[in-house]
Amino acid sequence: MESLLETLQEGNAGRIEASVADLHPADVAQLLEGLTPEERPIVWTELSPTTLGEVLVEVSEGVREQLLQDIQKDTLVSAIRYLDIDDIADLIPDLPDEVLADVLFGVDKEARASLGEVLSYPEDTAGGLMNVDPVVVRENISVQVVLRYLRLRGELPEYTDKLFVVGRNQRLNGVLPISKLLTAPATDRVRLHVDTDPFLFNVLDTQEDVAKSFEKYNLISAPVVDDEHKLLGRITIDDVVDVIREDADHSVMARAGLKQEEDIFAPVSRSARSRALWLGVNLITAVIASWVISQFEATIERLVALAVLMPIVASMGGNAGTQTLTVVIRGLSMGTITRANMGRVLKKEFLVGGLNGIFWAFAVALVAVIWYQDVYLGGIIALAMIINLVAAAISGVVLPILLSRLGIDPALAGGVALTTVTDVVGFFSLLALAALFLV
């Protein structure tokens, strides 16, 4: 990046082209994302036509939007035409209508039919992820015939670790691992080495289920079938890695109410607008917590120490709740937390919250007693600490489950809801107990 920025300042087009010529498209995409909107077209126009399409696939949606505006239609059509079917399908939602028509007419008839098949399924399903390039063989031919066929075919599709054995009407009978093909006697029939119970996906399985299975079973590729067990395509590990990365980006960005595909150098007005809504939601929650405090103004005026100690109770509750919330959200996404064990999870987190509450209640009470020489104040803040940490643990379990049932992403709304609960419970418990026993 530093070298490229220096080259851009020099304005030497030849050096710019040379600096990106040997880079992988993913590296070029990362460089483009790190450049300002004014600098990107300079590098973009120096890329070879064969690289342009692959870079478009790799960059984030926010940057892709700008790049598509800075390329001539004929060049774009030429760049996209040679991509894999699944990659073209990923790009289609972002393409202008006039370019889309040219892309569809630019590919051959077979590719157009394959593209139509992929686009007929929702983007976030196995059908939307699959590529329609599986290498198929029959089970009644010999290993020698298969090897001869592969030699005549030439280059195999990327991530080919198995061949797909089909029968009549393209029904999947099993898979033939390449490792077995290479070591089997040449005269053996394929049926002798077929795995008749391979891991496979229905065309409407969600991409989350696909990603979990690839991760759990260490898959490189897997067949996709319809309800009649007809082979439609295959999913490969490179596409699944993209799903996992997008899910991880979403989890990180959603906590702040941001889009994972947002351009880091997007216009200030757009970025401010996209963040304003979430700041407004946070303001509402802060007002609620402030309103709770305002109900005990007289208590705080009589015992100023409460104003000093309140943030401790709320902060400890917020941190404890966030720990529970993170564990539960991950458990929900991984499928390890279900209706069958929700009660056990709640019980366990309740006990953890109570145990931590007792331990840290003693610690903060000791600090309060030493600080203000008031044993009763120490007891009050200790009790408030226990109440808030238990409430935080319960909220950390209940809130994401409730949000999921309501169709709301718990990664997006869970943090704000939890903060509201822990602030309100923390402030209320401390101030209410102080009003009852100290003032």
C-alpha positions in Angstrom: 0.0 0.0 0.0 2.8 2.4 0.9 4.6 1.7 -2.3 1.4 2.2 -4.4 0.7 5.5 -2.7 4.2 6.7 -3.5 3.7 5.7 -7.1 0.3 7.5 -7.3 1.9 10.7 -6.0 4.5 10.4 -8.7 1.8 10.0 -11.3 3.8 7.3 -13.2 1.2 5.2 -15.0 3.8 2.6 -16.1 4.9 2.0 -12.6 1.3 1.8 -11.3 0.6 -0.9 -13.9 3.8 -2.8 -13.0 3.1 -2.6 -9.3 -0.3 -4.4 -9.6 0.4 -6.6 -12.6 1.6 -9.6 -10.7 -0.7 -9.3 -7.7 -3.6 -11.7 -6.9 -7.0 -10.2 -7.6 -7.8 -10.4 -3.9 -4.7 -8.3 -3.1 -5.6 -5.8 -5.8 -9.1 -5.6 -4.2 -7.7 -4.9 -0.8 -5.5 -2.2 -2.2 -8.4 -0.5 -3.9 -10.4 -0.6 -0.7 -7.6 1.3 1.0 -7.5 4.0 -1.6 -9.7 7.1 -1.7 -12.4 7.4 -4.3 -10.2 9.9 -6.2 -7.3 7.4 -6.4 -9.1 4.3 -7.2 -9.8 5.1 -10.9 -6.1 5.6 -11.5 -5.3 2.1 -10.5 -8.5 0.6 -11.8 -7.9 1.7 -15.4 -4.4 0.1 -15.4 -5.7 -3.4 -14.7 -5.8 -6.0 -17.4 -9.2 -7.1 -18.7 -8.7 -10.6 -17.4 -8.1 -9.2 -13.9 -11.0 -6.7 -13.8 -13.8 -9.3 -13.4 -12.0 -11.2 -10.6 -11.2 -8.0 -8.7 -14.9 -7.0 -8.9 -15.8 -10.3 -7.3 -13.3 -9.7 -4.4 -14.0 -6.1 -3.5 -16.7 -5.0 -1.0 -20.1 -4.0 -2.3 -19.5 -0.3 -1.3 -16.3 -0.1 -3.4 -17.7 -2.2 -6.2 -20.5 0.3 -6.7 -18.0 3.0 -7.5 -15.8 0.8 -9.7 -18.7 -0.1 -11.9 -19.3 3.5 -12.6 -15.6 4.0 -13.7 -15.5 1.3 -16.4 -16.8 1.3 -20.0 -19.6 -1.1 -20.7 -17.8 -3.1 -23.3 -14.8 -3.6 -21.0 -17.0 -4.7 -18.2 -18.9 -7.2 -20.3 -15.6 -8.6 -21.5 -14.3 -8.9 -18.0 -17.4 -10.6 -16.5 -17.9 -13.0 -19.4 -15.0 -15.3 -18.4 -15.9 -15.6 -14.7 -17.3 -18.7 -13.2 -21.0 -19.0 -13.2 -21.4 -18.6 -9.4 -19.2 -15.4 -9.5 -21.3 -13.9 -12.3 -24.4 -14.7 -10.3 -22.9 -12.8 -7.3 -22.2 -9.7 -9.4 -25.6 -9.6 -11.2 -27.5 -7.7 -8.5 -25.0 -4.9 -8.7 -24.9 -4.6 -12.5 -26.8 -1.9 -14.4 -29.7 -3.3 -16.5 -28.1 -2.4 -19.8 -24.8 -4.2 -18.9 -26.7 -7.2 -17.5 -28.4 -7.7 -20.9 -25.0 -7.6 -22.7 -23.4 -10.0 -20.2 -26.2 -12.5 -20.7 -25.9 -12.3 -24.5 -22.1 -12.3 -24.3 -21.9 -15.7 -22.7 -22.5 -18.9 -24.6 -25.8 -20.7 -24.6 -24.8 -23.4 -22.1 -23.4 -20.8 -19.7 -26.5 -18.7 -20.0 -28.7 -21.7 -19.1 -26.4 -22.5 -16.1 -26.6 -18.9 -15.0 -30.3 -18.9 -15.2 -30.4 -22.0 -13.1 -28.3 -20.5 -10.3 -30.2 -17.3 -10.3 -33.5 -19.2 -9.9 -32.6 -19.9 -6.3 -32.3 -17.4 -3.4 -28.8 -16.0 -3.0 -28.4 -17.2 0.5 -29.2 -20.9 -0.3 -27.1 -23.8 -1.5 -28.5 -23.3 -4.9 -27.4 -19.7 -5.0 -23.9 -20.7 -3.9 -23.4 -23.7 -6.2 -21.4 -23.8 -9.3 -22.7 -25.9 -12.2 -19.4 -27.5 -13.2 -19.3 -30.9 -11.6 -17.4 -33.6 -13.4 -19.7 -36.6 -13.7 -19.0 -40.2 -14.6 -21.0 -43.5 -14.8 -20.5 -46.3 -12.3 -20.4 -49.1 -14.9 -17.2 -47.9 -16.6 -13.7 -48.8 -15.7 -11.2 -46.6 -13.9 -9.0 -46.6 -17.0 -11.8 -45.1 -19.0 -12.3 -42.4 -16.4 -8.6 -41.5 -16.4 -8.6 -41.4 -20.2 -11.7 -39.1 -20.2 -10.0 -36.7 -17.7 -6.9 -36.5 -19.9 -9.0 -35.7 -22.9 -11.0 -33.2 -21.0 -7.9 -31.3 -20.0 -8.0 -28.9 -17.1 -10.4 -29.8 -14.2 -12.5 -27.2 -12.3 -10.8 -25.7 -9.3 -11.2 -27.6 -6.0 -12.0 -30.9 -7.7 -11.4 -33.5 -5.0 -14.1 -35.9 -6.2 -16.0 -36.9 -9.3 -19.8 -37.3 -9.1 -21.3 -40.6 -10.1 -24.7 -40.3 -11.7 -27.3 -42.7 -13.1 -30.4 -42.1 -15.1 -31.9 -38.6 -15.2 -28.7 -37.3 -13.5 -29.6 -38.8 -10.2 -26.7 -38.8 -7.8 -25.5 -42.4 -7.0 -22.4 -41.3 -5.0 -19.0 -39.7 -5.4 -15.6 -41.0 -6.5 -12.8 -39.4 -4.5 -9.8 -38.5 -6.7 -7.5 -40.2 -4.1 -9.3 -43.5 -4.8 -9.3 -43.0 -8.5 -5.6 -42.5 -8.7 -4.8 -45.6 -6.6 -7.4 -48.0 -7.9 -6.5 -50.8 -10.4 -7.2 -49.6 -13.9 -9.4 -52.5 -14.7 -11.8 -52.0 -11.7 -15.2 -50.7 -12.3 -16.1 -47.3 -10.8 -18.8 -48.8 -8.7 -16.3 -50.7 -6.6 -14.8 -47.4 -5.3 -17.9 -45.2 -5.0 -18.9 -43.6 -1.8 -22.6 -44.1 -1.9 -23.4 -42.0 1.1 -21.6 -38.7 0.5 -22.3 -35.5 2.4 -24.6 -33.5 0.2 -26.9 -30.5 0.3 -30.5 -29.9 -0.8 -30.7 -26.9 -3.2 -32.7 -24.9 -0.7 -30.5 -25.5 2.4 -29.3 -22.2 3.9 -25.8 -20.9 3.3 -25.4 -20.9 7.1 -26.0 -24.6 7.3 -23.7 -25.1 4.3 -20.9 -23.2 6.0 -21.3 -25.0 9.3 -21.2 -28.4 7.5 -18.0 -27.5 5.6 -16.4 -26.3 8.8 -17.5 -29.3 10.8 -16.7 -32.1 8.3 -13.7 -30.5 6.7 -15.2 -30.5 3.2 -13.5 -29.2 0.0 -16.5 -29.7 -2.2 -20.0 -31.2 -1.9 -22.8 -32.0 -4.3 -26.1 -30.1 -4.5 -29.3 -32.0 -5.3 -33.0 -31.3 -5.7 -35.8 -33.1 -3.9 -35.6 -35.9 -6.5 -31.9 -36.4 -5.8 -30.9 -35.0 -9.2 -27.4 -33.6 -9.3 -27.6 -29.8 -9.9 -24.1 -28.6 -9.1 -21.5 -28.5 -6.4 -20.4 -26.1 -3.7 -16.6 -25.5 -3.2 -14.6 -24.4 -0.2 -13.7 -21.0 -1.7 -17.4 -19.9 -1.8 -17.9 -21.2 1.7 -15.0 -19.2 3.0 -16.6 -16.1 1.6 -19.8 -16.9 3.5 -17.9 -17.4 6.8 -16.0 -14.1 6.3 -19.2 -12.2 5.5 -20.8 -13.7 8.6 -17.8 -12.7 10.8 -17.8 -9.2 9.3 -21.5 -8.9 10.0 -21.1 -10.0 13.6 -18.4 -7.3 14.2 -20.1 -4.4 12.4 -23.7 -5.2 13.4 -22.8 -4.5 17.1 -22.3 -0.9 16.1 -25.2 -0.8 13.7 -23.0 -0.6 10.6 -23.0 -2.5 7.3 -20.1 -4.8 6.8 -19.8 -3.9 3.1 -19.6 -0.1 3.7 -16.8 1.7 1.9 -14.4 3.1 4.4 -14.0 6.1 2.2 -17.7 6.6 1.4 -18.9 10.2 1.3 -19.2 11.8 4.7 -22.9 12.6 4.3 -23.7 9.0 3.5 -21.7 7.6 6.4 -23.2 10.1 8.8 -26.7 9.2 7.6 -26.1 5.5 7.9 -24.8 5.9 11.5 -27.3 8.5 12.6 -30.2 6.1 13.2 -28.2 3.9 15.5 -27.0 6.9 17.4 -30.6 7.9 17.8 -31.5 4.5 19.2 -28.6 4.8 21.7 -29.8 8.3 22.7 -33.2 6.9 23.5 -31.7 4.2 25.8 -29.5 6.8 27.5 -32.5 9.0 28.1 -34.3 6.1 29.7 -31.4 5.5 32.1 -31.2 9.2 32.9 -34.9 9.3 33.6 -34.4 6.5 36.2 -31.7 8.5 37.8 -33.8 11.7 37.9 -36.4 9.9 40.0 -33.9 9.7 42.8 -32.5 13.3 42.6 -33.2 13.9 46.3 -31.5 10.7 47.3 -28.3 11.6 45.3 -28.3 15.2 46.8 -28.3 13.8 50.3 -25.6 11.2 49.6 -23.3 12.4 46.9 -21.2 9.2 47.0 -24.0 7.4 45.1 -23.2 9.6 42.0 -19.6 8.4 42.2 -20.5 4.7 42.7 -23.4 4.4 40.2 -21.2 4.0 37.1 -19.3 1.1 38.7 -22.5 -1.0 39.2 -23.8 -0.2 35.6 -20.4 -0.8 34.0 -19.9 -4.2 35.7 -23.4 -5.3 34.8 -22.8 -4.2 31.1 -19.6 -6.1 30.9 -21.0 -9.3 32.5 -24.0 -9.1 30.3 -21.9 -8.7 27.1 -20.0 -11.8 28.0 -23.2 -13.8 28.3 -24.7 -12.2 25.2 -21.7 -13.1 23.1 -21.7 -16.7 24.2 -25.4 -17.1 23.5 -25.4 -15.4 20.1 -22.5 -17.7 19.1 -24.4 -20.7 20.4 -27.5 -19.7 18.5 -25.6 -19.2 15.3 -23.7 -22.5 15.7 -26.8 -24.4 16.6 -25.5 -25.5 20.0 -28.2 -23.6 21.8 -31.7 -24.9 21.0 -35.1 -25.0 22.6 -34.1 -28.3 24.1 -31.3 -26.9 26.2 -32.3 -23.2 26.7 -33.4 -23.8 30.3 -30.0 -25.4 31.1 -28.2 -22.5 29.6 -30.3 -20.0 31.5 -29.7 -21.9 34.8 -25.9 -22.0 34.2 -25.6 -18.3 33.3 -27.8 -17.4 36.3 -25.4 -19.3 38.6 -22.3 -17.7 36.9 -23.9 -14.3 37.3 -24.7 -14.9 40.9 -21.2 -16.2 41.7 -19.4 -13.3 40.0 -21.9 -11.0 41.6 -21.0 -12.2 45.1 -17.3 -12.1 44.5 -17.2 -8.6 42.9 -19.9 -7.3 45.3 -17.5 -8.0 48.2 -14.6 -6.3 46.3 -16.6 -3.1 45.5 -18.1 -3.0 49.0 -14.6 -3.1 50.4 -13.6 -0.2 48.2 -16.7 1.8 49.2 -16.1 1.2 52.9 -12.4 2.3 52.7 -13.3 5.2 50.5 -16.2 6.7 52.4 -15.9 5.0 55.8 -19.5 3.8 55.6 -20.2 0.1 56.1 -23.9 0.6 55.2 -23.0 2.2 51.9 -20.7 -0.7 51.2 -23.5 -3.2 51.9 -25.9 -1.3 49.7 -23.6 -1.2 46.7 -22.7 -4.9 47.2 -26.4 -5.9 47.1 -27.0 -3.7 44.0 -24.0 -5.3 42.3 -25.4 -8.8 42.9 -28.8 -7.8 41.6 -27.3 -6.2 38.4 -24.9 -9.0 37.5 -27.7 -11.6 37.9 -30.1 -9.5 35.8 -27.3 -9.1 33.2 -26.8 -12.8 33.0 -30.5 -13.5 32.6 -30.8 -10.7 30.0 -27.8 -12.0 28.1 -29.6 -15.3 27.6 -33.2 -14.1 27.2 -32.7 -11.1 24.9 -31.0 -12.8 21.9 -33.4 -15.7 22.1 -36.4 -13.3 22.1 -35.0 -11.2 19.3 -34.3 -14.3 17.2 -37.9 -15.4 17.6 -39.1 -11.9 16.6 -37.0 -12.1 13.4 -34.5 -9.4 14.6 -30.8 -10.0 14.3 -29.5 -10.4 17.9 -26.0 -9.3 16.9 -27.5 -6.0 15.7 -30.0 -5.2 18.5 -28.8 -7.3 21.4 -26.1 -5.0 22.6 -28.2 -1.9 22.8 -31.1 -3.8 24.5 -28.7 -5.3 27.0 -27.0 -2.0 27.8 -30.4 -0.5 28.5 -31.4 -3.3 30.9 -28.1 -3.2 32.8 -28.0 0.6 33.1 -31.6 0.8 34.3 -31.4 -2.2 36.7 -28.0 -1.0 38.0 -29.0 2.6 38.6 -32.5 1.6 40.0 -31.2 -1.1 42.4 -28.5 1.1 43.9 -30.6 4.3 44.2 -33.8 2.5 45.4 -31.9 0.5 48.1 -30.1 3.7 49.2 -33.4 5.6 49.4 -34.9 2.8 51.5 -32.0 2.2 53.9 -29.6 5.1 53.9 -31.6 8.3 53.4 
